[in-house]
Amino acid sequence: MKKLLFLLAALLSNNAIAHEHEQFTQEGKAAIKEFAGTLKSSLVTAMKSGGPIEAISVCNDVAPSIAADISNKYGFQVARTSLKIRNPDNSADDWEKEILFQFEASKQQGEEVKTLFVSEATTQNGNHELRMMKAIPTAEICLTCHGSDIAPAIQTKLDELYPNDQATGFKLGDIRGAFTLRKTID
Ligand code: HEC
């Protein structure tokens, strides 16, 4: 009987995790859409009004604050990461690195970057977490600050702000990085 109750409890808790995972996947997709849209429109507006140097400050200040707003709104952590980072605060952890390598492999096999997506329920050191990543393709506008041929004035500003910048040399269509979301579950 005890065994049966234990089994039932385990089943119910698995079921609860599955339910929460499904909800997380749906809300996460919406959060990423909102994050990506807000970032891109802030970037385009800043590039038009003040040029790329001005726009660097959008990425520098505005991106983390948009991430914080969206994290608060949805109740999980929203951020960006990459295998080649500009800001060390955006470093990928082991799980994120593995997914980014998987994304690179899928791209090599001909999958479209914009479709690369993972949502997983993970357990690490006994902690349950829901995690999600969606690849970010490199568009034309991104090359101004992440490409191979960066204008000297922009390069100077980037060197000043990010002395260990790795996020250059990208080509159109490359995986620039990924949106990354996480939520702890009790
Ligand atoms: C005006 C310059 C500029 C442009 C244009 C730009 N970025 Fe960035 N990008 C930055 C800066 C500066 C950072 C560092 C932000 C920070 O401090 O968190 C950054 C960081 C990132 C990151 C976070 C990971 C990391 O390297 O730290 C991603 C992902 C990213 N950019 C993707 C893009 C994509 C995709 C585009 C095109 C749609 C783009 N960027 C266009 C300047 C730019």
Boltz pocket constraint, residues with backbone or C-beta under 6 A from the ligand:
constraints:
  - pocket:
      binder: B
      contacts: [[A, 40], [A, 43], [A, 51], [A, 52], [A, 53], [A, 55], [A, 56], [A, 59], [A, 60], [A, 61], [A, 63], [A, 64], [A, 80], [A, 81], [A, 82], [A, 84], [A, 85], [A, 86], [A, 87], [A, 88], [A, 90], [A, 136], [A, 137], [A, 138], [A, 139], [A, 141], [A, 142], [A, 143], [A, 144], [A, 145], [A, 146], [A, 167], [A, 176], [A, 177], [A, 178]]
      max_distance: 6.0
